[in-house]
């Protein structure tokens, strides 16, 4: 080996007395004359960091977009339940039967105000109601009566594997939302 304080020698290199062999790393990184490695990052290190940042950004954006879609469906089920409750309330206040219509083909519903409300894209909609409350193969209806009762039924909202069930009790007309 070399003398103390003279530095280290590269393998297999012959050193003459008093000379210093420079070795900074196995990779060709510029060294200063004193044998100290130059400061900074290599291009390879910078590309690896950029790649890791890109992967992390993609994972976060997918997670956020799925969370937003789930929030939209959750809000839609709440709005649908509120529209059912409003229809029940109007039946009681007006003292006359009110209908709540669901169109599974157009993915819309119509409450007491008479306007169609379209559900968010990517959702599936289905209704289970009494046979006489199904005017067509793609339309279902839940009727509310002046005493607060209803014909009852279930409206199912589905997005991918998640389901939201909006249940209407036939006896009380009470509306509840259940997430499956």
Beta strands, then each sheet from edge to edge (+ up, - down):
strand 1: 98-103
strand 2: 108-110
strand 3: 116-118
strand 4: 124-129
strand 5: 139-144
strand 6: 153-159
strand 7: 162-168
strand 8: 175-179
sheet 1: 3+ 2- 1+ 5-
sheet 2: 4+ 6- 7+ 8-
end
